[in-house]
Amino acid sequence: MNDSSEKMVVCVTGASGYIASWIVKFLLQRGYTVRATVRDPSNPKKVEHLVKLDGAKERLQLFKADLLEEGSFDSAIQGCHGVFHTASPVQFVVKDPQTEIIDPTVKGTMNVLKSCAKSPSVKRVVFTSSIATVLYNGKPRTPEVVVDETWFSNPDFLSGKKMWYQFAKTLAEEAANKFLTENNIDCIVMNPAMTIGPLLQPELNESSTLILDLINGSETFMNAAFAWINVKDVANAHVLAYEDPSASGRYCLSERVIHFSELTKILRDMYPTLQIPNKCADDKPLRQTFQVSKEKAKKLGVEFISLEVSLREIVESLREKKFADF
């Protein structure tokens, strides 16, 4: 994209979140004016880390907006050329799926996108989805299988398994694509894997908790194989996708798929003094790994920070922020 001034005004929703904070940081570094939406701009826990970023004084504007309040994103989005829609609850355990996760994710997405459609300046939306909208189509995943952007999760399969986070993200991505296509707004979808790396925000987020549990005295590790990615790569991919005129469709973002047995081994080698579990939570055969294609993300210019570096960064960040005491 050329540097014409209107292209340099963008909105980031849910700006105080883990991935969004890094998107804001990178956009400010590149000279953008960033309109950042948060639920409560007067809460220092939510905004202090954003206000301290380089360039924030000159080019960061905070807006109050709530996912469930229609029209609340209008003023932040009006006049923006691009919108990064990252606001979405991340919770894997919920009591009331509809209220806690489905409504804020799906209705929230529609509220943001309706505000985009009202603003004639908006040309491109970069939508933060998840690898969860890719993986669950009932096809077996084995070490030979390469998952790519042509895979779509099946909502019926997910609701049947009560995987509400994955279900909500899948519905939201479908709705976003349909709505933005109908309104002639370019939609780029990011599908990041389990995201780790340094925290900018003072609060613990869900994916970081998985690592914190392993270094903070958990007796066992999960029998699961997850795809992982560094938060800086995720944020960078969002910005690259916004800037690349040829970017289109979805982008899987995963550096590596690894079983928790291997992940804990890396952590034990890295931090031999920590009590990191070496026993699986169940006696079943270990879940198989699989592969996630990097082709499309590499074309954008994502270079992929190694999982080892990401793990060290998240552990050091958890220690620095006093979540882990060692």
N, C-alpha and C positions, 0 to 999 in steps of 0.2 A: 504494500500500500504506500502511496506517496505520503509525504508529511503534511498534506494540507491540514489546516488547523482543525477543521471539524472532525477529521478522523482521529484526532488526538484527544477527543473527549469520550470517555467510556464510563460505564457503570459496572460496579462489582456488587452483587447481592450477597448478603450474609458475610460481609467483609471481615468480621472478627474471627471467622472460623479458621481451621487449620490450613486447608489448601488455599482458601480465599486470601488470607493474610499474605501468603507468599505471592499470589497473583498481584495483589496491590503493590507489594514491595517491588516486584519486577517492572510493573507498568510505570511506577513513579521513577524508577531508575532510567527508564527509556524515554522519559519526558512527557508522558501522558498526564492529562488532568483526569483525576479519578474521583468519581462520585461513588462513595461507599455507603451501602445501606446496612444499618444495624437496627435491632429492635429497640435498643435503649442507648442513644448516643451520650447520655449523661452518666452511664456506668463506666467508671475508669477501667474495670476489669475487662470490659469489652472493647474499649477504644484506645487505651493508653499506648499499647504496643504499635498501633497504626499511626497515631499522631507523632510518635517518635521516629518514624521512618524517614530516611533521606528524601527530601523533596515534598514531604507532607505539608509543611508550613505553606508552601507556595501553591501546591496543586492537588491537595486532598480535601474533598468536601464530604462531610458526614451528613447522611440523611436518615431520618427515622422511618422505618417501614416494617410492616408485619406481613408474613406470608399469607395469613388467613384473612387479611383485610383488603378487599378489592379496592383498587385505586390508590393504595398507599405507596405504590412504587412510581406513580405518574410523574411526580415532580423530579425525582432522582433521574428518571430515564429520559424525560423530555429534553431534546437537544443533544442526546448522545448519539454517536455514530455506531458504537458497539456496546453490547451488554454481555457480561460474563455472569451467567446465572449459576451460582454456586450454593446459594442458601438452600439447605435441606437438612432435616434432622438425621443424624446417624445414630441409630440405636438398634442393637441386635436382639435385645430382650425387651419385650413390651407386654404390658398387661392389657391395654386396650388399643389394638392395632389401628383401628379406624381413626381414633382421635389423636393418638400419639405419633403415628407415622404416615398413614395413607393420606389423610386430609392435608397435613402440612406439605407433604411431598407433591401430591398430584394437584390439589386445588391451588396450593402455593405456586407451583410452576405456572398454572394457567393464569393466576393473578399477575404474575410478573410479565408473562408473554402478552397478555391483553394490554398492559401498559406499553409494551414495545410496539404493538400494532397501532396504538393511539399516537405514537410519536413518529412522524414521517422521516425524521432524521436517522432512525435506526436501520442500519443496512445488514448487520451481521450479529447473530447471537452465538456465543460459545457456551454450550450447555454442559455443565459438569454432571455426567451420569456416573456409571460405575461398571466395573467388569461383571458385576452381578446381573446386568441386563444382557450379558453375552453368554454366560456359562451354562445356564440351566435349561437346556432344551431336551433333556432325556437321553441325549447321545452319550455313550460311554466315553470317559476321559482316561486315556492311558498314556504312558511315556512317549508313544509314537505320535499321538494325536496333536495336531497343531490347531489351536483355537484361533479364529481370526474375526475380523469385523463383520463377516457374513453370518455369524452365529447370533441368534436371538433367543433370549430366555422365553420360556412359555409361562404366561401368567397363571394358567390353570394348574400346571405342575407346581408352581411356587405356592399358590394359595393352598393346594392340597397338602403340601409339606409344612404349612404355617410359617413360611419364610417371608415374613411381612416386610422387612426392609428391602429385600430383593424384589418382592412383588411390587411394592410402591415405586421403586426406581424404574422398573420395567414399564409400568403404566405411564409414569411421568415422561419417560423418553419417547414412548409411542405418541402421547398427546402432544408433546412439543414439536415433533417432526411434522405431524399432521397440521397443526395450527400454523406453524411458521411457513410451511409450504403454501398453504391456502392464502397466507397474507404476504407472499412474495418476499419473505425475509430469509436471508441466507442462514442456515442452521448447521453449525459444526458441533459434533457430539464427542466429548472426551469420556473414555471408559477406563479410568484408572483402577489398578489392582489395589490391594491393601497398602495403604500409604504410610510410610515412616520417614524419619529424618528429623531435623531440628524443629523445635516448636518455637514459633514467634509469640503465640498467645500464652497467657499465664495459666490457662485452664487445661486440664488433661482432656484429650479427645479419645474417641473409642479405639482407633487403630493403635495408638500409642500404649493404651492400657494392656494390649496383648503382650507387648514386650515387657512392660513394667511388671506384669504378673510373673514372668519368667525370671526376672532378676531380683524379685522381691520376696522370694521364698515359697513359690508354688512347688508342691511336691511332685506334680506330674505335668506333662505337656499334652496338648490335644492330639488326638489321632486325626490329623487333617493336613492336607497339602494346599497351601495358599500361594497365589501369585502376589509378588511384592514389588513396590516401586518407591523411589525417593520423591518426597514432596516437592523438592526443587525441580525435578524433571517434570512432574505433573504441572506445576505452575508455569514453567517455561513452555511446555507443549501448548498450554492454553494461549499464551501470548503469540507464539509462533503461528498457531492456527488462525488467530485473528489477523495477523499481518500478511499471511500468504494468500494471495488472490486465488491460487489454484487449490487451496485446501477445501475438502468437501467430505460430507458423510461423517462416519465414526472413526475414532482412533483408539485402539487398545493400547494401554500403557502398562507394561509389566517388564521388569528387568529379569525376573526369574521366578519359576514355580518351585517351591521347596517344601518338603514335609517338615513338620515341627521337630522330628527326631534329628534331622540334619541342621535345622536352624539352631537348636539348642547346643548342638556340637560346636558350631561356629562360635556361639556366645561363650561356651565353656573354654574354648581355646583362647578367646580374646580376653576373657576375665577369669583366670583360673582361681582367683580367691573368692569368687561369688558362688553361692549355693544355687546352681542352675539345675533344674530337674533333668534326670536322664531316664525317667520311667514314663511310659505312655499311660494315659488315663484309662485305657481299656485294653483287653487282651485280644482284640480282633486283629486280623491282618492289617498292616499299615496301608492307609489310603494311598492310591497311586498318584504320582505326579503327572503332569501333562505339559504341553508347551503353549506359549502364547506368541503369536506372530508379532515381530517388531518392524516389519517392512514399512508399513504406512507411517508409523511414528518416526522412523529414521528418515523417510523422505521429507518430513517436516523440519528435520534438523535436530531431533532429540538424540543425545549421545549416550544416555543411560549411565548413571552412577551405579557402581557395583553394589550388590546387596551387602557385602561386607562393610563397605564404607557407610552405607545407610544405617546398618545396625550400630556401628560405632557412634555415629552422629546422634541417633535417637537415645542411646544409653547415656552419652555424655550430656545431652540436653535434659534428660530426666534427672540426672544428678545435679546439674547446674540449677535447675528449677526446683530442687529440693523435693521431688516426688520420690526419688530413690535415695536412701541414706547409706551410702558406702563410700 
